[in-house]
Amino acid sequence: MEINESIAGTTCGPTGDSDSYHDGVLEKRPIEIIVGCYEKFILGYKLEGDVLSPSFTSDNHTGSIRTLDISSRYLASGSADETIGIIDLKNRVEGGAILEHSGAVTKATFYGNILLTSSEDGTICVFRSKTWNCVFKLTGHRGAINDFTVHPSGKVALSVGSDRTLQTWDLTNGRRAFVVNLNSPAHLIRFSPSGCIYVVVTSTRLDFYVTESAAVVGSIPVERSVLCVEFLDEGYLAVGGQSDCLSVYRTDNRTRVLSLSTGHVRIKGISRLDGDANANSANVATVSTDGWVRVWELSGLSTGSAGSRLVAEINAGCRLTCVACRVMLGATEPPITRVNGGSVATVTSGSTATVTRGAVANVTKGSVAMVTVGDSDSSSQSDEAVNKKASVKKKRFKRRRSNKPNKHSHKRTGVQELGDLSNHSNSSKLVATHRNVSVPVSLAPNTAVTPGTRESRRQRYLAVKRRLNTRLYSVD
């Protein structure tokens, strides 16, 4: 597949479905505010008028949540456990985890049907949301990548890392264009909505660059560390950091037009609730490690009499790290579920349990769980129709394996997710236990691979990893 077909050929904007963010969201449809926390949970809240109420909770990660982003259908979450979690917000099901990085995931962002992620391993991975296959991997940083941003055209991306460099990537061919050395490491970078300017955030200041010439046109000194920035539109930038102050600056003359005391201990994330370019007002959500989620209405930004109003707030009860928002498809949506038709087994402290195919194990502290998937007919399904479809898929799987004998074909360790059976999906994968991290492993034993190719080496590597790391594990 060509690179320009997957990235530059995408017509919709960075947030995916443009219709989702241009409806006057506060008056028409409810908004879902999704937050991540240090306690590894993803929490969803529904905003209707001035009331925030819980909508779902997900715990598909084993480490703190570093980043969140939403497309028209999917939610992508990056975690310190080196995985990328996918949640199908349309069907309200967890889609599984992607293990492509060998370090904590620092940023995840959608551009149309493309997902881009960065990690502390110094790479940027590009995935297609249709198959979740890695299209290509960008390498060049000598250390962790702190942040990256994609131009609205989808042809260029900028990244900053701990190696004190700002690197430009040509997404039409997947290559690095050039490198700029910085005086100090930058930890945030953002393109404006039009892509004409971008801002680079270091520990002491915010530098504004012109995209065409890559020249610095102005700077804003800061006294405390900046933790998050968000363009409200082309002319205004919201900044939050190690204080309770939410500041809004003009991008043309770098003057502050609003200083809002949010009541937070520190502001960890800012997200605009609507995508309409309005130079006078905006609605934003802020989150903090004190657990509070607050929604603000900012007005009078261009008239010189800027003001603010607290719309709604709720305490999540955990230390929040990031936030993302979307317009819900309807007034009510069901909670997030795991595997369609799957059962949930809870292993209490000091006990041992065996979970069969199609089940999800929740292992508490001090317990040991063995998750086994064999070729027996012990699938535990809650619905008779789903169970019938699962048995058909299982028989097909056995016939494919019979063409090529394998000494491990009688038993495998892990949790097999049979895909979305309601949509008659033929995809099937095995999620193996690997250092308490879900590792997707392909179940295509009859795939013809030429010896010595990259695919054959990858298959041998996965086979060795399954034999060594798929085992009984204990949660300390």
N, C-alpha and C positions, 0 to 999 in steps of 0.2 A: 504494500500500500504506500502511495506517495505521501510525503509530508504535507505538501501544499493542499492535498485533497482533504486532509484531516484537520488542519489548523486554519490556514489562510482562506480556504474555501468555505468556512463556516460563516453563515450570513447573520445569525443572531448575535446579540451582544454578550458580554462577559457573564451576565447572570442567567443566560439561557433564554427562557421564554419572556420576551419583552412585554407581552400583554399582562403578565402577572404583576408588574410594578407601575402601571400607568392607568390606574382606575380611580384615583382619589381614595386611597385605601382606608382612610380613617372613617369615612362615611358609608362605604358600600359593603365591603366584605371583611370578615374578621381576619386579623393578622396573627400569624404564629411566630413567636419569638423563641428561638432555640439557643440554649446556652450549654457550655461545657464547663467542667470543674476539675479541680485537683483530685477529687475523690473518684475519678474515672467514669462518672455518670454523664449522660446527655439528657437534659431536661427540656421539655417543650411546654410553652405557655401560650394560651389563646387570649388575644386582646380584643374585646368587644366593647366599644365605647370607651369607658374609663375603668373597666374591670379586667384584671388579669386572673386567669384560672388555669390550673395544670391541664395539659392535653396528653402528654405521654412521658415515659421514662425509659431509657435504654442503658444497659450496662455491658455492651459488647466489647469493651476495652478492658485491659488489665493495668493500664497506666493512666496518668493524667491526660486530659484532653488539651491539646495545644492549639488546634485550629478547627474552624467550621466554615463550610460554604454550601450554598444551596443553588441548584439549577432548577429548571422548570419541573423536574420530577424527583431528583435524588438529593439526598443530604450526604456530604462527604465529611468525615471527621478524621483528623490526624492526631496521633497520640504518641506519648513517650514509649509505648510498647512496640514501636517500629511498624505498626500496622495502620492501614487506612480503612476505616469502617464505612460501609455503604448502607443507607437506609432508603428504601423506596417509599417516598412520601405519598405517592399516588395510591398505591395498594396497601400502604401502611404496614409494611413488612421489612424486617432486617434482611439485607441482601448479602451479608457475609463480610469478609475482610480480605484485603489485598496485602500481600507481603512481598514487596518489591525492594524496599529500602533496608539497609543494615544499620540504621540509626534512627533516632527519634524524628518523627515527622514534624516539621516546623511550619509548613504552609500548605494549604490545599485550596485551589480555586478552580471554578468552572469557566470555560469559555464555550458557550453553546453546548455541543455534545462531547466536548473534550474536557478531561480532568487533568490538571497539572498539579504536581506535588513536589515539595522540596524536603530535604532531610539534612540531619547533621552528618551524614556520610558524604556530603559534598556533591550530590547529584540532584537533578530535576527529572522526574519521570512524567511521561505523557501517556494518558490512557484514553481509549474510546469508551464512552459510557454504554454503547450497545453490547460490547463483548467484554469490557474491562481488560482487554489485552494491552500490554505496554507497547505503544507504537515506537517510541525511541526514548533513550536516556541521555540527558545532557550532562557531560562531565567537564570539569575545568577548574573548579574551586579547589584550593589546597586545604580547606577546612570546612567547617559547618556552614551551610547556607542559612542565614537568618531570615531572609524574606525575599520575595520576588514579586513582580507585577507584570501583567500582560497588557500590551497596547490595545486600544479598542479595535484596531484593524485586525488583530490576531496574527500579525506578521513578525512582531518584535516582542521580546521579553527582556526585562532587566532584573538582575539579581545582585544581592549584596551578601557578604559573608564575613566570617571571623578572620579571614586572611587579608582584610583591609582592601578589598577590591570591589569595584562595580563592573559587572560583566554584562555585555550585550549579546543576546542570542537571536540569530536569524531563524525563525520558526518555519520558513519556507523550505529550508534544507536541513534543519536540525544541527546547525553548526554555530560556533562562537564567532561573533563578528569582531569585537575588540574588547580590551580590558583597560579600566581606568583605576589607578592606584589612589586610595584615599588616605588622608592623614590619620584617621582613626576609624575603627570598625563601625559600620552602619548596621542598625538592627531593624529598620523599617524603610520601605520604599513604596511609593504609590504614583500611578498615572492619574492625571485629571480625567474627568469624563470624556473630554474631547481628545485627549492624548497630546495636547500642545505643550503641556508642561508636566513635570514630575517633581516630587519632593523626596529628598533623602534625609533620614533622621539619624543623627548620631547622638552621643551622650551629652553634647553641649549645645547643639543648634539644629535648626531645620534649614536645609539648603534647597532653593528652588532652581530648577534647571529648565532651559528651553529645549524641547525635544529635537528640533531641527538642527541646532548648532551644538547641543550638549554643553552649553555655557551656563554658568551660575549667574542668575539675574538678581538674586537677593537672598538674605538669610534672616532667620529669627533666632536670637539667642534664648536659651532656656536655662532656668535655675535648677530644675529637677528633671529627672529622667522622664522621657516621653515613652509611654507604653502603647499608645494606639493613636491613629489618625484616620480621618474619614473625610473625603471630599463631599460637601453638601451639594455643591454644583461647581461649575467652572470657576466661580469667583470666590468661593468660601471654603475654608478648611477647618474642621473641628479637631481639636487636640486634647488628649487626656493623658495623665501620667501619675506620678507619685504624690498626688494631692487630690483634694476633692474638687478642684477647679476644672470645669470644662470651658475651654477657650475656643473662640471662633475668630479666625483671621481672614482678612482679605488677601487674595493671592496676587493682586496687582501691585499694591504698595506695602504689603506685609504688616498692616496695622490691625490691632485687635478691636473688634467691634462688639464682642460680648464676652463677659467673664461670669460664668454661672457656678455657684456653689451647690454641688449636687448632694452633699451629705455623705458621700462615699469615703471610705478610708483611702482608697486609691482607685483610679478608673482603669480597668483592665481591657475593656472593649467598648467600641462605639459602632453602631450600625444604624444607617438611615432606613426608616420604615417604608418610605415611598421613593420611587426613582424618578419622579418628575423633576425636571430642572426648573426650580423656582428660586429666583434670586432674593426673595423677600422672606420666605418662611421655610421651615423644615421640621420634620418629626423624627426624633432619634431615640434609640434605646441605649442605655449605659448599664454596664455590669461591673461588679467589684468583688474583691476577695472577702468583703464583709457579708456576702450572700445576697445583697439586694439587687433586684432588677427594676430599673426605673425608666419610664417613658416620658420624654419631654417634648413640648411643642415650642419651637423657637420661632419668633416672629420679628418683623421690623428690621431685618438684617441690612437691607439696602436703603432704608430711610433715615438711618442715624439714630433711631430710637429703639434699639434692639431690646427685646424682652423674652421672657420664658415662662412656661407654665408646666407644672407637674401633672401629667395626665393620669398615670397609674403607677403602682409599685407593688412588689411582692418579694418576700424573703424566701430564697430557695433553700436555706439551711445548709449550704456548703460553700466552699471557696470557689468562686466563679473565675474563669480564665478567658473566655471568648464568647462571642454572640453572633448570630446570624438571624435574618428575618425573611419572611415570605408571606404572600397573600394566600390564604387558604382557599381551596377550591369550592367549599361549601360552608354552610353555617355549622355543620357537625361533621367530624371525621372520626373514624374508630381509632382506638389506641394502637400503638405499634406492637406487632406480634413477631414471633421468631420464625420458625419453619412452619410452612403450611401443613396442618395436620399432625405436627410433631407434639410429643409429650415433654413434660418438664420433670426431671427427677432432682430432688433436693437431697444432698448428702450431709447429714448432720455431723457434728464434731465427734471424732474418734471412731467413725464407722466406715464401712467399705461398701460400695454399691457398684453394680454392673448395669450400664445403660445400653439398651439395644438401639438398632438403626432407627433414625428419625427422631431421636430424643435429644434434649439439651440438658446437660448436667450443671447444676449450681453447687459448687464445692465450697464449703465453709472452712474456716480456719481449723487446722489440726486434723483434717480428714483426708482420706485417700480414695480416689475414684478411678475405676478402670472402665473406659468407654470402648465397647467392642462392636464392630460391624462385621458380620459374617455373611455367608451365603444361605443362612437358614431363613425360615419364614416367620421370624420373631419380630417383625416390624410392628411397632406400637403406634397406631393411628387412631385418631378420635372420630373420624368420619368414615362411613363405610365406602362411599364413593371414592374418597381420596385413597383409602387402603387398596381398593381394586386397581386404581391407576398405578399406585406404587408397586404392586405385585407384578403388573405388566412390565414396568420399567426394570424391575429386578430380574425378570426372566430374560429380557433382552440383554441385560448386562452379563448374565451367565452365559448366554450363547456367544457373545463376543469373546469372552475369556476362554471359552472352550477351544477356539481356533488356535490359541497360542498358550500352551501349558505354562504354568508358573507355580513354583513351589509355595508361594505365599498367597495363592488364589483362594485358599479355603478360609482365610481369616485376615482381617485388617483391623488396626486399632485407630479409632478416630470417630467422628460423627459424620455420617453421610447425609448431606442435604439434598433432597430429591428435587430441588428447584421449585418454581411456582407452578404447581400442578393445576391450579385453576386456569392458567393460561396455556396449558398443554405444552409446557417447556420441556424439551428433551435434554437440557443440560443437567449434568450430574457431577458433583465434585465430592472429594473426600477432604475433610478438615482434620488434620492430624494434630495431636498434642505435641508441641515443640516448645519447651521451656515456658509453659503456660501461655503460649501465643498460638492463635489459630493460623495454620499454614495451609493454604489451598494447594492441593495436589491433583493433577490431572488423572482421570480414569479412562485413558485411551491406550490400552496395552498393545493394540494391534497397529499402531501408527508406524508406518515405515520410515525409518531414519537411517541415513547413510552414515556408516562409521566415520568418526573423526570430525563430523560437523558440530556446530555449536549446539544444535538441538540434542544430539546424542550425548554430548558432555553434560548438558543440563539434566537429561533423564538419569544418567548415571549418578550425578550429584544428588538429585532428589531421592533416588533409591537408597543410597548410602545414608542420607540424612534420616529417612524413615526408619531404617533398621537401627540406627544408633540412638535417635532421640524420641521415638514413639514408645512410650513406656508408662508404667505407673508413676504418678507424681503426687507429691504431698504439698499442701498449701500450709506454709509456716505461719 
